[in-house]
Amino acid sequence: MSDIYDVVIIGAGPAGLAAAIYTSRDRHRTIVLDKMIPGGQINNTDRIENYPGFLKISGTELVSQMEEQCRTFGAEIRQLAQVTALERMPDGLIRVEINKKETIRARAIILTPGSDYRKLGVPGEDRFRQAGTGVSYCGTCDAPFFKDKTVVAVGGGNTALQESLHLAKYVKKLYLVHRRQEFRAESILVEELEHVVKKGKIELVLDSRVTSIEGKDRVEQAVTLNIKTNQVRTIDCDGVFIFVGMIPNTGFLKGFVELDEAGFIKCDPWYLRTNVPGVFTAGDCRIGAAMQLATATGDGVNVAMVLDRYLKDPHWWSKPGP
Ligand SMILES: Cc1cc2nc3c(=O)[nH]c(=O)nc-3n(C[C@H](O)[C@H](O)[C@H](O)COP(=O)(O)OP(=O)(O)OC[C@H]3O[C@@H](n4cnc5c(N)ncnc54)[C@H](O)[C@@H]3O)c2cc1C
């Protein structure tokens, strides 16, 4: 069989699998490559409550349904297939190097390698990452599980403030730990935060960092250190939310597509086209991503639909947005 695919999708997370369902149903020869197993980040949770259509579903259950849909419509899925390099050839095809030893070619590419949450790297963080034991990186996903509880949040940027304000609607009390006095967030968010602080729902723990997360079977305390006074404080809590940024899995794309300073893939806002003809992107790896399951799958579907236009007429690529 030829080594040329209509579409090579890099990353079998929700964005990549959603795209593959559509491209394979459109009868485009599709392969999805993943350096690990299919499913991406969502494999790490057993309780999703905000994916439309499912009141409650586990990540692995959802992923196995998506995989089956892909295979039913003819998409190939390969695990342990890490894409190590990409190159656009003079004939317009894109060469995809897998595990540094094998090559396939594509008429179009969808980049869906996702992002990883930046970790604090403190004792207890990995131990309590398991769903239901208290460490979380997503307030939007997990806030309802902490209704009327006490939580510690960590971070000082836009996401940290947005997520803390969202959490404050559910929890009894939130301690926001930030290593400086000033927040790096937009002033409107800082004002909103000050308002909630005045009401006593949020308490600021400034000039401080979390040094460990303690507990027996689940989070019971967070230990903080004031970096100016060296004062150690132990905060009793039911959960620790870590909002210190995302790291896109785009190292292998440097020099191939345009990335922003943080490494997110640049694309146009309508059709998610990168700066390289025939190369689209979708999901958590792209600039402006909402970092949610539903938005990642939505992105994948969007791209698959416009990709059909590109495969039918490559001149479509140079058309501006609507
Ligand atoms: C614990 C946890 C709980 C969550 N809970 C929720 C929730 O309740 N609701 C919600 O909406 N969202 C939730 N999220 C967020 C959601 O999982 C992500 O937004 C979503 O998975 C993003 O999908 P994606 O396909 O863009 O990327 P990812 O899921 O990150 O998938 C990317 C895939 O690409 C692969 N890959 C990376 N680099 C390469 C390479 N070079 N070659 C081949 N493959 C590669 C990776 O192995 C991975 O499988 C949660 C996340 C976590 C970690």
PDBQT file of the ligand as one rigid body, heavy atoms in Angstrom, charges set to zero:
ROOT
HETATM    1  C1  LIG A 401      -6.787  15.273  34.877  1.00  0.00    +0.000 C 
HETATM    2  C2  LIG A 401      -7.475  16.047  33.789  1.00  0.00    +0.000 A 
HETATM    3  C3  LIG A 401      -8.845  16.238  33.869  1.00  0.00    +0.000 A 
HETATM    4  C4  LIG A 401      -9.516  16.976  32.891  1.00  0.00    +0.000 A 
HETATM    5  N1  LIG A 401     -10.841  17.113  33.002  1.00  0.00    +0.000 NA
HETATM    6  C5  LIG A 401     -11.535  17.778  32.056  1.00  0.00    +0.000 A 
HETATM    7  C6  LIG A 401     -12.956  17.902  32.139  1.00  0.00    +0.000 A 
HETATM    8  O1  LIG A 401     -13.588  17.402  33.064  1.00  0.00    +0.000 OA
HETATM    9  N2  LIG A 401     -13.562  18.624  31.159  1.00  0.00    +0.000 N 
HETATM   10  C7  LIG A 401     -12.892  19.206  30.118  1.00  0.00    +0.000 A 
HETATM   11  O2  LIG A 401     -13.518  19.846  29.276  1.00  0.00    +0.000 OA
HETATM   12  N3  LIG A 401     -11.547  19.087  30.016  1.00  0.00    +0.000 NA
HETATM   13  C8  LIG A 401     -10.855  18.396  30.949  1.00  0.00    +0.000 A 
HETATM   14  N4  LIG A 401      -9.493  18.291  30.855  1.00  0.00    +0.000 N 
HETATM   15  C9  LIG A 401      -8.805  18.960  29.729  1.00  0.00    +0.000 C 
HETATM   16  C10 LIG A 401      -8.894  18.096  28.440  1.00  0.00    +0.000 C 
HETATM   17  O3  LIG A 401      -8.436  16.801  28.731  1.00  0.00    +0.000 OA
HETATM   18  C11 LIG A 401      -8.056  18.725  27.330  1.00  0.00    +0.000 C 
HETATM   19  O4  LIG A 401      -8.529  20.028  27.069  1.00  0.00    +0.000 OA
HETATM   20  C12 LIG A 401      -8.118  17.884  26.041  1.00  0.00    +0.000 C 
HETATM   21  O5  LIG A 401      -7.660  16.569  26.283  1.00  0.00    +0.000 OA
HETATM   22  C13 LIG A 401      -7.273  18.522  24.933  1.00  0.00    +0.000 C 
HETATM   23  O6  LIG A 401      -7.299  17.686  23.821  1.00  0.00    +0.000 OA
HETATM   24  P1  LIG A 401      -6.162  17.721  22.683  1.00  0.00    +0.000 P 
HETATM   25  O7  LIG A 401      -6.518  16.633  21.735  1.00  0.00    +0.000 OA
HETATM   26  O8  LIG A 401      -5.989  19.081  22.184  1.00  0.00    +0.000 OA
HETATM   27  O9  LIG A 401      -4.777  17.382  23.439  1.00  0.00    +0.000 OA
HETATM   28  P2  LIG A 401      -4.330  16.178  24.364  1.00  0.00    +0.000 P 
HETATM   29  O10 LIG A 401      -5.461  15.564  25.078  1.00  0.00    +0.000 OA
HETATM   30  O11 LIG A 401      -3.206  16.703  25.171  1.00  0.00    +0.000 OA
HETATM   31  O12 LIG A 401      -3.760  15.082  23.332  1.00  0.00    +0.000 OA
HETATM   32  C14 LIG A 401      -2.577  15.278  22.622  1.00  0.00    +0.000 C 
HETATM   33  C15 LIG A 401      -2.016  13.918  22.192  1.00  0.00    +0.000 C 
HETATM   34  O13 LIG A 401      -0.904  14.164  21.326  1.00  0.00    +0.000 OA
HETATM   35  C16 LIG A 401       0.099  13.210  21.597  1.00  0.00    +0.000 C 
HETATM   36  N5  LIG A 401       1.383  13.762  21.120  1.00  0.00    +0.000 N 
HETATM   37  C17 LIG A 401       2.068  14.821  21.605  1.00  0.00    +0.000 A 
HETATM   38  N6  LIG A 401       3.205  15.019  20.901  1.00  0.00    +0.000 NA
HETATM   39  C18 LIG A 401       3.235  14.053  19.941  1.00  0.00    +0.000 A 
HETATM   40  C19 LIG A 401       4.161  13.725  18.911  1.00  0.00    +0.000 A 
HETATM   41  N7  LIG A 401       5.294  14.419  18.699  1.00  0.00    +0.000 N 
HETATM   42  N8  LIG A 401       3.885  12.665  18.111  1.00  0.00    +0.000 NA
HETATM   43  C20 LIG A 401       2.750  11.923  18.300  1.00  0.00    +0.000 A 
HETATM   44  N9  LIG A 401       1.860  12.193  19.276  1.00  0.00    +0.000 NA
HETATM   45  C21 LIG A 401       2.087  13.241  20.081  1.00  0.00    +0.000 A 
HETATM   46  C22 LIG A 401       0.005  13.027  23.107  1.00  0.00    +0.000 C 
HETATM   47  O14 LIG A 401       0.576  11.771  23.498  1.00  0.00    +0.000 OA
HETATM   48  C23 LIG A 401      -1.496  13.095  23.349  1.00  0.00    +0.000 C 
HETATM   49  O15 LIG A 401      -2.081  11.817  23.307  1.00  0.00    +0.000 OA
HETATM   50  C24 LIG A 401      -8.789  17.548  31.816  1.00  0.00    +0.000 A 
HETATM   51  C25 LIG A 401      -7.407  17.360  31.725  1.00  0.00    +0.000 A 
HETATM   52  C26 LIG A 401      -6.750  16.613  32.692  1.00  0.00    +0.000 A 
HETATM   53  C27 LIG A 401      -5.266  16.388  32.599  1.00  0.00    +0.000 C 
ENDROOT
TORSDOF 0
